[in-house]
Amino acid sequence: MYLTKEVKAEIFKKHGGSEGNTGSTEGQVALFTHRINHLTQHLKKNHKDYNTERSLVKLVGKRRSLLDYLKKKDIEKYRSLIKELNIRK
């Protein structure tokens, strides 16, 4: 499996402040970005996998909503996060 417990803990430790802080907006955006990158690679090989494509679109929408929230709350955290994760917009 591509997303193990250790990988999740490392993502939240790096972006969320601690391993236990799984509810932070920055940590969730980083986790969604990791999952989006994985699904994108999967779809490059399996271009007719429409269920995965639908999941990817929903995940991108969730990430966009969290980024919009973060932009309203703290514009500096938003800018640093999109720069660090290489997200467009």
PDB file of N, CA, C and O in Angstrom:
ATOM      1  N   MET A   1       0.844  -1.184   0.000  1.00  0.00           N
ATOM      2  CA  MET A   1       0.000   0.000   0.000  1.00  0.00           C
ATOM      3  C   MET A   1       0.883   1.240   0.000  1.00  0.00           C
ATOM      4  O   MET A   1       1.918   1.277   0.666  1.00  0.00           O
ATOM      5  N   TYR A   2       0.474   2.236  -0.739  1.00  0.00           N
ATOM      6  CA  TYR A   2       1.298   3.426  -0.906  1.00  0.00           C
ATOM      7  C   TYR A   2       1.234   4.368   0.287  1.00  0.00           C
ATOM      8  O   TYR A   2       2.155   5.160   0.488  1.00  0.00           O
ATOM      9  N   LEU A   3       0.174   4.305   1.080  1.00  0.00           N
ATOM     10  CA  LEU A   3      -0.003   5.241   2.181  1.00  0.00           C
ATOM     11  C   LEU A   3      -0.023   4.466   3.495  1.00  0.00           C
ATOM     12  O   LEU A   3      -1.087   4.108   3.999  1.00  0.00           O
ATOM     13  N   THR A   4       1.147   4.215   4.035  1.00  0.00           N
ATOM     14  CA  THR A   4       1.256   3.467   5.276  1.00  0.00           C
ATOM     15  C   THR A   4       1.109   4.401   6.467  1.00  0.00           C
ATOM     16  O   THR A   4       1.079   5.624   6.326  1.00  0.00           O
ATOM     17  N   LYS A   5       1.021   3.802   7.624  1.00  0.00           N
ATOM     18  CA  LYS A   5       0.886   4.563   8.860  1.00  0.00           C
ATOM     19  C   LYS A   5       2.090   5.486   9.070  1.00  0.00           C
ATOM     20  O   LYS A   5       1.943   6.620   9.525  1.00  0.00           O
ATOM     21  N   GLU A   6       3.271   4.988   8.734  1.00  0.00           N
ATOM     22  CA  GLU A   6       4.498   5.767   8.913  1.00  0.00           C
ATOM     23  C   GLU A   6       4.540   6.963   7.964  1.00  0.00           C
ATOM     24  O   GLU A   6       4.986   8.046   8.343  1.00  0.00           O
ATOM     25  N   VAL A   7       4.075   6.762   6.733  1.00  0.00           N
ATOM     26  CA  VAL A   7       4.061   7.860   5.758  1.00  0.00           C
ATOM     27  C   VAL A   7       3.101   8.953   6.218  1.00  0.00           C
ATOM     28  O   VAL A   7       3.419  10.139   6.140  1.00  0.00           O
ATOM     29  N   LYS A   8       1.933   8.550   6.695  1.00  0.00           N
ATOM     30  CA  LYS A   8       0.966   9.529   7.208  1.00  0.00           C
ATOM     31  C   LYS A   8       1.534  10.309   8.384  1.00  0.00           C
ATOM     32  O   LYS A   8       1.410  11.532   8.450  1.00  0.00           O
ATOM     33  N   ALA A   9       2.161   9.587   9.316  1.00  0.00           N
ATOM     34  CA  ALA A   9       2.743  10.231  10.495  1.00  0.00           C
ATOM     35  C   ALA A   9       3.815  11.218  10.086  1.00  0.00           C
ATOM     36  O   ALA A   9       3.915  12.296  10.671  1.00  0.00           O
ATOM     37  N   GLU A  10       4.615  10.874   9.098  1.00  0.00           N
ATOM     38  CA  GLU A  10       5.679  11.764   8.639  1.00  0.00           C
ATOM     39  C   GLU A  10       5.094  13.017   7.977  1.00  0.00           C
ATOM     40  O   GLU A  10       5.602  14.120   8.179  1.00  0.00           O
ATOM     41  N   ILE A  11       4.028  12.848   7.189  1.00  0.00           N
ATOM     42  CA  ILE A  11       3.388  13.993   6.538  1.00  0.00           C
ATOM     43  C   ILE A  11       2.819  14.948   7.584  1.00  0.00           C
ATOM     44  O   ILE A  11       3.014  16.160   7.489  1.00  0.00           O
ATOM     45  N   PHE A  12       2.118  14.408   8.582  1.00  0.00           N
ATOM     46  CA  PHE A  12       1.520  15.273   9.601  1.00  0.00           C
ATOM     47  C   PHE A  12       2.581  15.891  10.509  1.00  0.00           C
ATOM     48  O   PHE A  12       2.401  17.003  11.006  1.00  0.00           O
ATOM     49  N   LYS A  13       3.671  15.185  10.724  1.00  0.00           N
ATOM     50  CA  LYS A  13       4.751  15.737  11.539  1.00  0.00           C
ATOM     51  C   LYS A  13       5.400  16.923  10.833  1.00  0.00           C
ATOM     52  O   LYS A  13       5.739  17.927  11.460  1.00  0.00           O
ATOM     53  N   LYS A  14       5.567  16.789   9.517  1.00  0.00           N
ATOM     54  CA  LYS A  14       6.212  17.838   8.738  1.00  0.00           C
ATOM     55  C   LYS A  14       5.306  19.053   8.547  1.00  0.00           C
ATOM     56  O   LYS A  14       5.762  20.190   8.669  1.00  0.00           O
ATOM     57  N   HIS A  15       4.035  18.823   8.250  1.00  0.00           N
ATOM     58  CA  HIS A  15       3.136  19.924   7.897  1.00  0.00           C
ATOM     59  C   HIS A  15       2.145  20.294   8.995  1.00  0.00           C
ATOM     60  O   HIS A  15       1.704  21.442   9.055  1.00  0.00           O
ATOM     61  N   GLY A  16       1.786  19.350   9.865  1.00  0.00           N
ATOM     62  CA  GLY A  16       0.769  19.616  10.863  1.00  0.00           C
ATOM     63  C   GLY A  16       1.317  20.014  12.218  1.00  0.00           C
ATOM     64  O   GLY A  16       0.555  20.391  13.109  1.00  0.00           O
ATOM     65  N   GLY A  17       2.634  19.935  12.387  1.00  0.00           N
ATOM     66  CA  GLY A  17       3.228  20.302  13.661  1.00  0.00           C
ATOM     67  C   GLY A  17       3.612  19.099  14.497  1.00  0.00           C
ATOM     68  O   GLY A  17       4.687  19.080  15.096  1.00  0.00           O
ATOM     69  N   SER A  18       2.747  18.090  14.548  1.00  0.00           N
ATOM     70  CA  SER A  18       3.048  16.867  15.276  1.00  0.00           C
ATOM     71  C   SER A  18       2.300  15.708  14.619  1.00  0.00           C
ATOM     72  O   SER A  18       1.406  15.908  13.796  1.00  0.00           O
ATOM     73  N   GLU A  19       2.688  14.493  15.004  1.00  0.00           N
ATOM     74  CA  GLU A  19       2.052  13.315  14.410  1.00  0.00           C
ATOM     75  C   GLU A  19       0.585  13.201  14.806  1.00  0.00           C
ATOM     76  O   GLU A  19      -0.230  12.689  14.039  1.00  0.00           O
ATOM     77  N   GLY A  20       0.248  13.676  16.000  1.00  0.00           N
ATOM     78  CA  GLY A  20      -1.115  13.551  16.494  1.00  0.00           C
ATOM     79  C   GLY A  20      -2.052  14.632  16.006  1.00  0.00           C
ATOM     80  O   GLY A  20      -3.267  14.526  16.178  1.00  0.00           O
ATOM     81  N   ASN A  21      -1.505  15.674  15.398  1.00  0.00           N
ATOM     82  CA  ASN A  21      -2.319  16.799  14.947  1.00  0.00           C
ATOM     83  C   ASN A  21      -2.829  16.526  13.530  1.00  0.00           C
ATOM     84  O   ASN A  21      -2.421  17.183  12.572  1.00  0.00           O
ATOM     85  N   THR A  22      -3.726  15.549  13.416  1.00  0.00           N
ATOM     86  CA  THR A  22      -4.213  15.154  12.095  1.00  0.00           C
ATOM     87  C   THR A  22      -5.336  16.049  11.584  1.00  0.00           C
ATOM     88  O   THR A  22      -5.765  15.897  10.440  1.00  0.00           O
ATOM     89  N   GLY A  23      -5.808  16.954  12.385  1.00  0.00           N
ATOM     90  CA  GLY A  23      -6.910  17.814  11.962  1.00  0.00           C
ATOM     91  C   GLY A  23      -6.472  19.152  11.427  1.00  0.00           C
ATOM     92  O   GLY A  23      -7.314  19.941  10.997  1.00  0.00           O
ATOM     93  N   SER A  24      -5.174  19.439  11.437  1.00  0.00           N
ATOM     94  CA  SER A  24      -4.712  20.735  10.964  1.00  0.00           C
ATOM     95  C   SER A  24      -4.946  20.855   9.462  1.00  0.00           C
ATOM     96  O   SER A  24      -4.815  19.884   8.717  1.00  0.00           O
ATOM     97  N   THR A  25      -5.287  22.039   9.044  1.00  0.00           N
ATOM     98  CA  THR A  25      -5.572  22.280   7.638  1.00  0.00           C
ATOM     99  C   THR A  25      -4.340  22.005   6.780  1.00  0.00           C
ATOM    100  O   THR A  25      -4.445  21.405   5.711  1.00  0.00           O
ATOM    101  N   GLU A  26      -3.180  22.443   7.247  1.00  0.00           N
ATOM    102  CA  GLU A  26      -1.956  22.255   6.480  1.00  0.00           C
ATOM    103  C   GLU A  26      -1.639  20.766   6.311  1.00  0.00           C
ATOM    104  O   GLU A  26      -1.242  20.330   5.231  1.00  0.00           O
ATOM    105  N   GLY A  27      -1.813  20.000   7.372  1.00  0.00           N
ATOM    106  CA  GLY A  27      -1.559  18.561   7.303  1.00  0.00           C
ATOM    107  C   GLY A  27      -2.508  17.846   6.367  1.00  0.00           C
ATOM    108  O   GLY A  27      -2.102  16.958   5.617  1.00  0.00           O
ATOM    109  N   GLN A  28      -3.784  18.236   6.410  1.00  0.00           N
ATOM    110  CA  GLN A  28      -4.766  17.603   5.533  1.00  0.00           C
ATOM    111  C   GLN A  28      -4.486  17.935   4.070  1.00  0.00           C
ATOM    112  O   GLN A  28      -4.615  17.072   3.201  1.00  0.00           O
ATOM    113  N   VAL A  29      -4.104  19.181   3.795  1.00  0.00           N
ATOM    114  CA  VAL A  29      -3.786  19.569   2.423  1.00  0.00           C
ATOM    115  C   VAL A  29      -2.570  18.788   1.935  1.00  0.00           C
ATOM    116  O   VAL A  29      -2.543  18.342   0.788  1.00  0.00           O
ATOM    117  N   ALA A  30      -1.577  18.621   2.783  1.00  0.00           N
ATOM    118  CA  ALA A  30      -0.382  17.855   2.404  1.00  0.00           C
ATOM    119  C   ALA A  30      -0.736  16.392   2.140  1.00  0.00           C
ATOM    120  O   ALA A  30      -0.226  15.795   1.192  1.00  0.00           O
ATOM    121  N   LEU A  31      -1.600  15.815   2.963  1.00  0.00           N
ATOM    122  CA  LEU A  31      -2.022  14.429   2.760  1.00  0.00           C
ATOM    123  C   LEU A  31      -2.811  14.292   1.459  1.00  0.00           C
ATOM    124  O   LEU A  31      -2.584  13.355   0.694  1.00  0.00           O
ATOM    125  N   PHE A  32      -3.727  15.207   1.207  1.00  0.00           N
ATOM    126  CA  PHE A  32      -4.490  15.177  -0.038  1.00  0.00           C
ATOM    127  C   PHE A  32      -3.562  15.317  -1.239  1.00  0.00           C
ATOM    128  O   PHE A  32      -3.766  14.657  -2.257  1.00  0.00           O
ATOM    129  N   THR A  33      -2.552  16.164  -1.131  1.00  0.00           N
ATOM    130  CA  THR A  33      -1.612  16.353  -2.232  1.00  0.00           C
ATOM    131  C   THR A  33      -0.848  15.066  -2.508  1.00  0.00           C
ATOM    132  O   THR A  33      -0.631  14.703  -3.664  1.00  0.00           O
ATOM    133  N   HIS A  34      -0.442  14.382  -1.452  1.00  0.00           N
ATOM    134  CA  HIS A  34       0.245  13.098  -1.616  1.00  0.00           C
ATOM    135  C   HIS A  34      -0.658  12.095  -2.335  1.00  0.00           C
ATOM    136  O   HIS A  34      -0.216  11.403  -3.252  1.00  0.00           O
ATOM    137  N   ARG A  35      -1.910  12.021  -1.921  1.00  0.00           N
ATOM    138  CA  ARG A  35      -2.860  11.095  -2.545  1.00  0.00           C
ATOM    139  C   ARG A  35      -3.148  11.492  -3.993  1.00  0.00           C
ATOM    140  O   ARG A  35      -3.259  10.622  -4.857  1.00  0.00           O
ATOM    141  N   ILE A  36      -3.270  12.786  -4.269  1.00  0.00           N
ATOM    142  CA  ILE A  36      -3.539  13.273  -5.627  1.00  0.00           C
ATOM    143  C   ILE A  36      -2.381  12.914  -6.549  1.00  0.00           C
ATOM    144  O   ILE A  36      -2.598  12.487  -7.683  1.00  0.00           O
ATOM    145  N   ASN A  37      -1.164  13.084  -6.073  1.00  0.00           N
ATOM    146  CA  ASN A  37      -0.001  12.740  -6.890  1.00  0.00           C
ATOM    147  C   ASN A  37       0.019  11.247  -7.204  1.00  0.00           C
ATOM    148  O   ASN A  37       0.343  10.849  -8.323  1.00  0.00           O
ATOM    149  N   HIS A  38      -0.325  10.422  -6.218  1.00  0.00           N
ATOM    150  CA  HIS A  38      -0.361   8.972  -6.441  1.00  0.00           C
ATOM    151  C   HIS A  38      -1.440   8.608  -7.468  1.00  0.00           C
ATOM    152  O   HIS A  38      -1.183   7.824  -8.382  1.00  0.00           O
ATOM    153  N   LEU A  39      -2.630   9.167  -7.323  1.00  0.00           N
ATOM    154  CA  LEU A  39      -3.714   8.851  -8.253  1.00  0.00           C
ATOM    155  C   LEU A  39      -3.407   9.350  -9.665  1.00  0.00           C
ATOM    156  O   LEU A  39      -3.800   8.719 -10.646  1.00  0.00           O
ATOM    157  N   THR A  40      -2.711  10.474  -9.769  1.00  0.00           N
ATOM    158  CA  THR A  40      -2.338  10.998 -11.078  1.00  0.00           C
ATOM    159  C   THR A  40      -1.397  10.044 -11.790  1.00  0.00           C
ATOM    160  O   THR A  40      -1.543   9.791 -12.986  1.00  0.00           O
ATOM    161  N   GLN A  41      -0.421   9.511 -11.044  1.00  0.00           N
ATOM    162  CA  GLN A  41       0.494   8.530 -11.633  1.00  0.00           C
ATOM    163  C   GLN A  41      -0.257   7.265 -12.057  1.00  0.00           C
ATOM    164  O   GLN A  41       0.041   6.682 -13.100  1.00  0.00           O
ATOM    165  N   HIS A  42      -1.220   6.850 -11.255  1.00  0.00           N
ATOM    166  CA  HIS A  42      -2.020   5.669 -11.579  1.00  0.00           C
ATOM    167  C   HIS A  42      -2.809   5.901 -12.875  1.00  0.00           C
ATOM    168  O   HIS A  42      -2.895   5.010 -13.720  1.00  0.00           O
ATOM    169  N   LEU A  43      -3.379   7.093 -13.025  1.00  0.00           N
ATOM    170  CA  LEU A  43      -4.199   7.369 -14.200  1.00  0.00           C
ATOM    171  C   LEU A  43      -3.367   7.525 -15.466  1.00  0.00           C
ATOM    172  O   LEU A  43      -3.890   7.363 -16.569  1.00  0.00           O
ATOM    173  N   LYS A  44      -2.089   7.837 -15.330  1.00  0.00           N
ATOM    174  CA  LYS A  44      -1.244   7.897 -16.518  1.00  0.00           C
ATOM    175  C   LYS A  44      -1.073   6.509 -17.133  1.00  0.00           C
ATOM    176  O   LYS A  44      -0.943   6.374 -18.350  1.00  0.00           O
ATOM    177  N   LYS A  45      -1.075   5.493 -16.294  1.00  0.00           N
ATOM    178  CA  LYS A  45      -0.933   4.117 -16.778  1.00  0.00           C
ATOM    179  C   LYS A  45      -2.281   3.508 -17.148  1.00  0.00           C
ATOM    180  O   LYS A  45      -2.375   2.724 -18.092  1.00  0.00           O
ATOM    181  N   ASN A  46      -3.332   3.871 -16.397  1.00  0.00           N
ATOM    182  CA  ASN A  46      -4.662   3.280 -16.566  1.00  0.00           C
ATOM    183  C   ASN A  46      -5.665   4.381 -16.916  1.00  0.00           C
ATOM    184  O   ASN A  46      -6.478   4.781 -16.083  1.00  0.00           O
ATOM    185  N   HIS A  47      -5.598   4.855 -18.131  1.00  0.00           N
ATOM    186  CA  HIS A  47      -6.400   6.018 -18.507  1.00  0.00           C
ATOM    187  C   HIS A  47      -7.904   5.740 -18.601  1.00  0.00           C
ATOM    188  O   HIS A  47      -8.691   6.683 -18.673  1.00  0.00           O
ATOM    189  N   LYS A  48      -8.311   4.494 -18.602  1.00  0.00           N
ATOM    190  CA  LYS A  48      -9.743   4.185 -18.657  1.00  0.00           C
ATOM    191  C   LYS A  48     -10.341   3.862 -17.291  1.00  0.00           C
ATOM    192  O   LYS A  48     -11.475   3.387 -17.216  1.00  0.00           O
ATOM    193  N   ASP A  49      -9.607   4.109 -16.217  1.00  0.00           N
ATOM    194  CA  ASP A  49     -10.092   3.833 -14.870  1.00  0.00           C
ATOM    195  C   ASP A  49     -10.929   5.042 -14.415  1.00  0.00           C
ATOM    196  O   ASP A  49     -10.414   5.959 -13.775  1.00  0.00           O
ATOM    197  N   TYR A  50     -12.198   5.024 -14.749  1.00  0.00           N
ATOM    198  CA  TYR A  50     -13.052   6.186 -14.520  1.00  0.00           C
ATOM    199  C   TYR A  50     -13.419   6.365 -13.054  1.00  0.00           C
ATOM    200  O   TYR A  50     -13.672   7.490 -12.625  1.00  0.00           O
ATOM    201  N   ASN A  51     -13.455   5.297 -12.279  1.00  0.00           N
ATOM    202  CA  ASN A  51     -13.740   5.425 -10.853  1.00  0.00           C
ATOM    203  C   ASN A  51     -12.615   6.180 -10.149  1.00  0.00           C
ATOM    204  O   ASN A  51     -12.872   7.028  -9.296  1.00  0.00           O
ATOM    205  N   THR A  52     -11.391   5.877 -10.501  1.00  0.00           N
ATOM    206  CA  THR A  52     -10.258   6.592  -9.920  1.00  0.00           C
ATOM    207  C   THR A  52     -10.257   8.042 -10.374  1.00  0.00           C
ATOM    208  O   THR A  52      -9.917   8.941  -9.605  1.00  0.00           O
ATOM    209  N   GLU A  53     -10.635   8.265 -11.613  1.00  0.00           N
ATOM    210  CA  GLU A  53     -10.700   9.635 -12.126  1.00  0.00           C
ATOM    211  C   GLU A  53     -11.720  10.466 -11.341  1.00  0.00           C
ATOM    212  O   GLU A  53     -11.470  11.626 -11.013  1.00  0.00           O
ATOM    213  N   ARG A  54     -12.855   9.863 -11.052  1.00  0.00           N
ATOM    214  CA  ARG A  54     -13.890  10.550 -10.270  1.00  0.00           C
ATOM    215  C   ARG A  54     -13.387  10.839  -8.860  1.00  0.00           C
ATOM    216  O   ARG A  54     -13.615  11.925  -8.328  1.00  0.00           O
ATOM    217  N   SER A  55     -12.703   9.870  -8.254  1.00  0.00           N
ATOM    218  CA  SER A  55     -12.141  10.066  -6.914  1.00  0.00           C
ATOM    219  C   SER A  55     -11.117  11.181  -6.915  1.00  0.00           C
ATOM    220  O   SER A  55     -11.056  11.976  -5.978  1.00  0.00           O
ATOM    221  N   LEU A  56     -10.317  11.242  -7.957  1.00  0.00           N
ATOM    222  CA  LEU A  56      -9.308  12.291  -8.066  1.00  0.00           C
ATOM    223  C   LEU A  56      -9.948  13.672  -8.140  1.00  0.00           C
ATOM    224  O   LEU A  56      -9.487  14.613  -7.493  1.00  0.00           O
ATOM    225  N   VAL A  57     -10.998  13.788  -8.922  1.00  0.00           N
ATOM    226  CA  VAL A  57     -11.681  15.078  -9.060  1.00  0.00           C
ATOM    227  C   VAL A  57     -12.292  15.508  -7.722  1.00  0.00           C
ATOM    228  O   VAL A  57     -12.224  16.682  -7.358  1.00  0.00           O
ATOM    229  N   LYS A  58     -12.885  14.565  -6.993  1.00  0.00           N
ATOM    230  CA  LYS A  58     -13.462  14.885  -5.687  1.00  0.00           C
ATOM    231  C   LYS A  58     -12.381  15.296  -4.694  1.00  0.00           C
ATOM    232  O   LYS A  58     -12.581  16.211  -3.896  1.00  0.00           O
ATOM    233  N   LEU A  59     -11.245  14.626  -4.742  1.00  0.00           N
ATOM    234  CA  LEU A  59     -10.144  14.928  -3.838  1.00  0.00           C
ATOM    235  C   LEU A  59      -9.559  16.304  -4.128  1.00  0.00           C
ATOM    236  O   LEU A  59      -9.212  17.041  -3.204  1.00  0.00           O
ATOM    237  N   VAL A  60      -9.449  16.648  -5.389  1.00  0.00           N
ATOM    238  CA  VAL A  60      -8.948  17.973  -5.763  1.00  0.00           C
ATOM    239  C   VAL A  60      -9.919  19.044  -5.270  1.00  0.00           C
ATOM    240  O   VAL A  60      -9.485  20.108  -4.830  1.00  0.00           O
ATOM    241  N   GLY A  61     -11.214  18.785  -5.335  1.00  0.00           N
ATOM    242  CA  GLY A  61     -12.207  19.730  -4.836  1.00  0.00           C
ATOM    243  C   GLY A  61     -12.117  19.924  -3.331  1.00  0.00           C
ATOM    244  O   GLY A  61     -12.245  21.043  -2.833  1.00  0.00           O
ATOM    245  N   LYS A  62     -11.896  18.827  -2.604  1.00  0.00           N
ATOM    246  CA  LYS A  62     -11.732  18.928  -1.148  1.00  0.00           C
ATOM    247  C   LYS A  62     -10.496  19.744  -0.802  1.00  0.00           C
ATOM    248  O   LYS A  62     -10.527  20.593   0.090  1.00  0.00           O
ATOM    249  N   ARG A  63      -9.399  19.476  -1.523  1.00  0.00           N
ATOM    250  CA  ARG A  63      -8.168  20.218  -1.258  1.00  0.00           C
ATOM    251  C   ARG A  63      -8.360  21.694  -1.567  1.00  0.00           C
ATOM    252  O   ARG A  63      -7.867  22.555  -0.839  1.00  0.00           O
ATOM    253  N   ARG A  64      -9.075  21.987  -2.648  1.00  0.00           N
ATOM    254  CA  ARG A  64      -9.318  23.383  -3.018  1.00  0.00           C
ATOM    255  C   ARG A  64     -10.123  24.091  -1.928  1.00  0.00           C
ATOM    256  O   ARG A  64      -9.837  25.244  -1.604  1.00  0.00           O
ATOM    257  N   SER A  65     -11.130  23.413  -1.358  1.00  0.00           N
ATOM    258  CA  SER A  65     -11.938  23.991  -0.293  1.00  0.00           C
ATOM    259  C   SER A  65     -11.085  24.297   0.933  1.00  0.00           C
ATOM    260  O   SER A  65     -11.215  25.363   1.534  1.00  0.00           O
ATOM    261  N   LEU A  66     -10.212  23.362   1.301  1.00  0.00           N
ATOM    262  CA  LEU A  66      -9.338  23.590   2.454  1.00  0.00           C
ATOM    263  C   LEU A  66      -8.363  24.730   2.190  1.00  0.00           C
ATOM    264  O   LEU A  66      -8.075  25.523   3.086  1.00  0.00           O
ATOM    265  N   LEU A  67      -7.855  24.816   0.962  1.00  0.00           N
ATOM    266  CA  LEU A  67      -6.936  25.909   0.631  1.00  0.00           C
ATOM    267  C   LEU A  67      -7.648  27.258   0.650  1.00  0.00           C
ATOM    268  O   LEU A  67      -7.070  28.258   1.075  1.00  0.00           O
ATOM    269  N   ASP A  68      -8.903  27.290   0.189  1.00  0.00           N
ATOM    270  CA  ASP A  68      -9.673  28.537   0.250  1.00  0.00           C
ATOM    271  C   ASP A  68      -9.894  28.970   1.693  1.00  0.00           C
ATOM    272  O   ASP A  68      -9.798  30.154   2.015  1.00  0.00           O
ATOM    273  N   TYR A  69     -10.191  28.004   2.563  1.00  0.00           N
ATOM    274  CA  TYR A  69     -10.362  28.296   3.990  1.00  0.00           C
ATOM    275  C   TYR A  69      -9.070  28.842   4.580  1.00  0.00           C
ATOM    276  O   TYR A  69      -9.087  29.833   5.310  1.00  0.00           O
ATOM    277  N   LEU A  70      -7.958  28.200   4.267  1.00  0.00           N
ATOM    278  CA  LEU A  70      -6.672  28.633   4.794  1.00  0.00           C
ATOM    279  C   LEU A  70      -6.303  30.022   4.276  1.00  0.00           C
ATOM    280  O   LEU A  70      -5.698  30.822   4.990  1.00  0.00           O
ATOM    281  N   LYS A  71      -6.671  30.293   3.040  1.00  0.00           N
ATOM    282  CA  LYS A  71      -6.394  31.611   2.455  1.00  0.00           C
ATOM    283  C   LYS A  71      -7.159  32.709   3.187  1.00  0.00           C
ATOM    284  O   LYS A  71      -6.637  33.805   3.391  1.00  0.00           O
ATOM    285  N   LYS A  72      -8.408  32.408   3.586  1.00  0.00           N
ATOM    286  CA  LYS A  72      -9.193  33.380   4.342  1.00  0.00           C
ATOM    287  C   LYS A  72      -8.635  33.603   5.738  1.00  0.00           C
ATOM    288  O   LYS A  72      -8.609  34.729   6.235  1.00  0.00           O
ATOM    289  N   LYS A  73      -8.183  32.503   6.376  1.00  0.00           N
ATOM    290  CA  LYS A  73      -7.732  32.585   7.767  1.00  0.00           C
ATOM    291  C   LYS A  73      -6.328  33.158   7.903  1.00  0.00           C
ATOM    292  O   LYS A  73      -6.100  34.044   8.727  1.00  0.00           O
ATOM    293  N   ASP A  74      -5.381  32.662   7.103  1.00  0.00           N
ATOM    294  CA  ASP A  74      -3.985  33.074   7.244  1.00  0.00           C
ATOM    295  C   ASP A  74      -3.301  33.019   5.882  1.00  0.00           C
ATOM    296  O   ASP A  74      -2.885  31.952   5.429  1.00  0.00           O
ATOM    297  N   ILE A  75      -3.190  34.177   5.233  1.00  0.00           N
ATOM    298  CA  ILE A  75      -2.675  34.237   3.872  1.00  0.00           C
ATOM    299  C   ILE A  75      -1.203  33.839   3.803  1.00  0.00           C
ATOM    300  O   ILE A  75      -0.766  33.293   2.790  1.00  0.00           O
ATOM    301  N   GLU A  76      -0.435  34.100   4.849  1.00  0.00           N
ATOM    302  CA  GLU A  76       0.987  33.755   4.833  1.00  0.00           C
ATOM    303  C   GLU A  76       1.194  32.238   4.880  1.00  0.00           C
ATOM    304  O   GLU A  76       2.043  31.706   4.165  1.00  0.00           O
ATOM    305  N   LYS A  77       0.422  31.541   5.719  1.00  0.00           N
ATOM    306  CA  LYS A  77       0.508  30.073   5.765  1.00  0.00           C
ATOM    307  C   LYS A  77       0.094  29.484   4.426  1.00  0.00           C
ATOM    308  O   LYS A  77       0.691  28.519   3.949  1.00  0.00           O
ATOM    309  N   TYR A  78      -0.939  30.074   3.821  1.00  0.00           N
ATOM    310  CA  TYR A  78      -1.417  29.618   2.519  1.00  0.00           C
ATOM    311  C   TYR A  78      -0.310  29.722   1.474  1.00  0.00           C
ATOM    312  O   TYR A  78      -0.048  28.769   0.741  1.00  0.00           O
ATOM    313  N   ARG A  79       0.332  30.877   1.412  1.00  0.00           N
ATOM    314  CA  ARG A  79       1.380  31.095   0.410  1.00  0.00           C
ATOM    315  C   ARG A  79       2.568  30.166   0.623  1.00  0.00           C
ATOM    316  O   ARG A  79       3.119  29.625  -0.335  1.00  0.00           O
ATOM    317  N   SER A  80       2.959  29.985   1.875  1.00  0.00           N
ATOM    318  CA  SER A  80       4.105  29.114   2.135  1.00  0.00           C
ATOM    319  C   SER A  80       3.761  27.652   1.827  1.00  0.00           C
ATOM    320  O   SER A  80       4.612  26.903   1.347  1.00  0.00           O
ATOM    321  N   LEU A  81       2.523  27.248   2.102  1.00  0.00           N
ATOM    322  CA  LEU A  81       2.116  25.862   1.858  1.00  0.00           C
ATOM    323  C   LEU A  81       2.057  25.544   0.369  1.00  0.00           C
ATOM    324  O   LEU A  81       2.547  24.497  -0.053  1.00  0.00           O
ATOM    325  N   ILE A  82       1.469  26.424  -0.433  1.00  0.00           N
ATOM    326  CA  ILE A  82       1.391  26.129  -1.864  1.00  0.00           C
ATOM    327  C   ILE A  82       2.771  26.182  -2.505  1.00  0.00           C
ATOM    328  O   ILE A  82       3.029  25.477  -3.481  1.00  0.00           O
ATOM    329  N   LYS A  83       3.652  27.004  -1.971  1.00  0.00           N
ATOM    330  CA  LYS A  83       5.023  27.036  -2.480  1.00  0.00           C
ATOM    331  C   LYS A  83       5.764  25.751  -2.130  1.00  0.00           C
ATOM    332  O   LYS A  83       6.483  25.196  -2.961  1.00  0.00           O
ATOM    333  N   GLU A  84       5.586  25.284  -0.907  1.00  0.00           N
ATOM    334  CA  GLU A  84       6.279  24.088  -0.427  1.00  0.00           C
ATOM    335  C   GLU A  84       5.778  22.824  -1.133  1.00  0.00           C
ATOM    336  O   GLU A  84       6.567  21.924  -1.422  1.00  0.00           O
ATOM    337  N   LEU A  85       4.478  22.753  -1.412  1.00  0.00           N
ATOM    338  CA  LEU A  85       3.886  21.556  -2.026  1.00  0.00           C
ATOM    339  C   LEU A  85       3.843  21.641  -3.543  1.00  0.00           C
ATOM    340  O   LEU A  85       3.412  20.697  -4.205  1.00  0.00           O
ATOM    341  N   ASN A  86       4.286  22.761  -4.100  1.00  0.00           N
ATOM    342  CA  ASN A  86       4.269  22.973  -5.566  1.00  0.00           C
ATOM    343  C   ASN A  86       2.867  22.852  -6.142  1.00  0.00           C
ATOM    344  O   ASN A  86       2.649  22.134  -7.118  1.00  0.00           O
ATOM    345  N   ILE A  87       1.926  23.552  -5.539  1.00  0.00           N
ATOM    346  CA  ILE A  87       0.536  23.569  -6.011  1.00  0.00           C
ATOM    347  C   ILE A  87       0.345  24.844  -6.816  1.00  0.00           C
ATOM    348  O   ILE A  87       0.786  25.920  -6.412  1.00  0.00           O
ATOM    349  N   ARG A  88      -0.311  24.713  -7.944  1.00  0.00           N
ATOM    350  CA  ARG A  88      -0.586  25.896  -8.733  1.00  0.00           C
ATOM    351  C   ARG A  88      -1.709  26.714  -8.106  1.00  0.00           C
ATOM    352  O   ARG A  88      -2.519  26.190  -7.342  1.00  0.00           O
ATOM    353  N   LYS A  89      -1.751  28.012  -8.437  1.00  0.00           N
ATOM    354  CA  LYS A  89      -2.737  29.001  -7.996  1.00  0.00           C
ATOM    355  C   LYS A  89      -2.393  29.647  -6.715  1.00  0.00           C
ATOM    356  O   LYS A  89      -3.140  30.498  -6.233  1.00  0.00           O
TER     357      LYS A  89
END
